[in-house]
């Protein structure tokens, strides 16, 4: 049980670091610093690997404990297992579980905010591009009923594809 508690402690620390990175990400998004955003994402990569290892270890420990107790269940949750732990370890485990859930919730909220800021920035860029792009008229609908060209292609202007890219 002590190993499982240590896993939850380590997972909490990793999520605290993720939260720090998420706040850093918010600042670079506000500044429009794409290089800074790339660096934050690179800094998150080792955290992802560390969390993946911790989760695998947690899963292995729980499975091993269940095998020792003779419990055969799939997709078991910690809420189902917690009542089976000794009182003192149960309280400590619940404490760390709650701290971890708090960090995860905080990270979700910060990521939601960052995602919204990125979407708003993208909308602004698209709006700016649309405002700067020429408004091509369809040449087949020219005013005198005459076609300027056989295929309706105007090589002098930018195409819709060019302005959107």
Secondary structure, 3 states (H helix, E strand, C coil): CHHHHHHHHHHHHHHHHHHHHHHHHHHHHHHCCHHHHHHHHHHHHHHHHHHHHHHHHHHHHHHHHHHHHCCCCCCCCHHHHHCCCCHHHHHHHHHHHHHHHHHHHHHHHHHHHHHHHHHHHHHHHHHHHHHHCCCCCCHHHCCCCCCCCCCCCCCCCCCHHHHHC
